[in-house]
Amino acid sequence: MTNGGTTPTAYAALLRGVNVSGHRKVPMAELRALLSGIGLAEVRTHLQTGNAVFTSPARPEEELETLVGEAIEERFGFAVDVLVRDHAYLAAVAGACPFPAGELAGRQLHVTYFSAPVEAAAYASLRPEAFLPEEFSLGDRALYLYAPDGLGRSKLAEALARLPSRGVVATSRNWNTVAKLVELTRP
């Protein structure tokens, strides 16, 4: 399928902090209709936690983030941080995972996507050995977290969340969702 002579690019929009404990509700059917209404095509959602997949002629991620974020705020009355990533990026992040993803349960492995690159120095105050067997590793605008007992019991996840973010938007997904978003954005 082409659009205006250009092949559309598949993207995932990752919404931060929606539909959590009944707060900041964004029904997925309404989100699909909203995204279609602002000109995005082949809109689908995954789960209720703010994952939308769509196609659009290739555009800068930041432009799409603004477009989606403004539409959500106008429709639902609250601001939502939105990260938009294309299939190539999502696949590269999944492929670069330093942990044996195929051997782990989805709840044991998470990726936190960042709006901008994060320097390793931001994590220098953590003593990794204090959190073993939990581990983390930085990637391309991403942080991989291995939490064998799941995110809810992770002391390392708590410590990472307390570190100052300095204006960087971050949103996490478990490995099952990471893999599904790669699949859903595959051309």
C-alpha positions in Angstrom: 0.0 0.0 0.0 1.3 3.4 -0.8 0.2 6.9 0.3 1.0 9.8 -2.0 3.7 7.8 -3.7 5.6 7.0 -0.6 5.5 3.7 1.3 4.0 4.1 4.8 6.1 3.4 7.8 4.8 1.4 10.7 5.1 3.0 14.1 4.2 2.2 17.7 3.0 4.9 20.0 3.8 4.2 23.6 1.6 6.2 26.0 2.9 6.7 29.5 0.8 6.2 32.6 -2.7 5.7 31.1 -5.3 3.3 32.4 -3.4 2.6 35.6 -5.5 1.9 38.6 -8.5 3.6 37.0 -6.7 6.9 36.4 -6.2 8.8 33.2 -8.6 6.5 31.3 -8.0 6.2 27.6 -10.3 3.5 26.2 -8.5 1.7 23.4 -11.5 1.9 21.0 -11.6 5.7 21.4 -7.9 5.9 21.0 -8.1 3.9 17.7 -10.8 6.2 16.4 -8.9 9.3 17.5 -5.7 8.3 15.8 -7.6 7.4 12.6 -9.3 10.8 12.8 -6.0 12.6 12.8 -4.9 10.9 9.6 -3.0 7.9 10.8 -3.8 4.6 9.0 -4.1 0.9 9.9 -4.5 1.8 13.6 -4.5 -1.0 16.1 -4.0 -1.2 19.9 -2.4 -3.8 22.1 -3.6 -4.3 25.6 -5.2 -1.5 27.7 -1.9 0.1 28.8 -1.4 2.5 26.0 0.2 0.8 23.0 -1.0 1.8 19.6 0.3 0.8 16.2 -0.3 2.7 13.0 1.2 3.6 9.6 2.0 7.0 8.3 4.3 8.4 5.6 7.7 8.6 7.2 7.9 11.6 9.5 10.1 12.5 12.5 9.2 10.7 15.6 8.9 14.0 17.5 6.3 15.3 15.0 4.2 12.2 15.5 4.6 12.4 19.3 3.3 15.9 19.3 0.4 15.1 16.9 -0.7 12.1 19.0 -0.1 13.9 22.4 -2.1 17.0 21.4 -5.0 14.9 20.1 -5.2 12.9 23.3 -5.1 16.0 25.5 -7.8 17.7 23.4 -10.1 14.6 23.4 -9.5 13.3 27.0 -8.6 16.5 28.8 -5.2 15.6 30.2 -1.7 15.5 28.9 0.0 12.1 28.2 3.6 11.6 27.5 3.9 9.8 24.1 6.9 8.1 22.6 6.7 7.0 18.9 9.1 4.5 17.5 9.3 2.8 14.1 9.6 -0.9 13.4 13.4 -0.7 12.7 14.1 0.9 16.1 11.8 -1.5 18.0 13.4 -4.5 16.2 16.9 -3.2 16.9 16.2 -2.8 20.6 14.7 -6.3 20.8 17.7 -7.7 18.9 20.2 -6.0 21.1 18.8 -7.4 24.4 21.8 -8.4 26.5 19.7 -11.0 28.4 18.5 -14.4 27.1 15.0 -13.2 26.3 14.0 -16.6 24.7 14.8 -18.4 28.0 12.9 -16.0 30.3 9.3 -15.4 31.2 8.0 -12.1 29.8 7.4 -10.8 33.3 11.1 -11.2 34.1 12.4 -8.9 31.4 11.5 -5.3 30.7 12.6 -2.5 28.4 12.3 1.1 29.4 12.1 3.4 26.3 13.6 6.9 26.7 12.7 10.0 24.8 16.5 10.8 24.5 19.8 9.1 25.0 20.7 8.5 28.6 24.3 8.5 29.8 25.7 5.7 31.8 26.9 8.3 34.3 23.3 8.8 35.4 23.4 5.4 36.9 26.8 5.6 38.5 25.3 6.0 42.0 23.8 2.5 41.8 25.9 -0.5 43.1 24.8 -3.3 40.7 26.0 -6.0 43.0 23.6 -4.9 45.7 20.7 -5.9 43.5 21.8 -9.3 42.2 20.4 -11.4 40.7 18.6 -8.4 39.2 20.5 -6.6 36.5 20.2 -3.7 34.0 21.9 -2.6 30.9 21.6 0.5 28.7 20.9 0.4 25.0 19.9 2.9 22.3 17.4 5.2 24.1 16.5 2.1 26.2 17.2 0.4 29.4 16.9 -3.4 29.8 15.9 -4.7 33.2 16.2 -8.3 34.2 14.0 -8.9 37.3 13.6 -12.6 37.9 10.8 -12.1 40.5 8.9 -9.6 38.3 8.7 -5.9 38.2 6.4 -5.6 41.2 9.0 -7.1 43.5 12.0 -5.6 42.0 14.3 -3.5 44.3 16.4 -2.5 41.3 13.3 -1.1 39.5 12.5 1.0 42.5 16.1 2.3 42.7 16.1 3.1 39.0 12.8 4.9 39.2 14.2 7.2 42.0 17.1 8.4 39.8 16.5 11.9 38.4 15.3 11.8 34.8 16.4 15.4 33.9 13.5 15.9 31.4 13.7 12.5 29.8 10.4 10.8 29.3 10.5 7.1 30.1 8.0 4.3 29.7 8.4 0.6 30.4 7.1 -2.5 28.7 7.5 -6.2 29.6 9.2 -8.4 27.1 5.9 -9.9 25.9 4.8 -6.4 24.8 8.2 -5.6 23.4 8.1 -8.6 21.1 4.4 -8.0 20.2 5.1 -4.4 19.2 8.0 -5.6 16.9 5.5 -8.1 15.4 2.7 -5.6 15.0 4.9 -3.0 13.3 6.6 -5.5 10.9 6.2 -4.4 7.3 
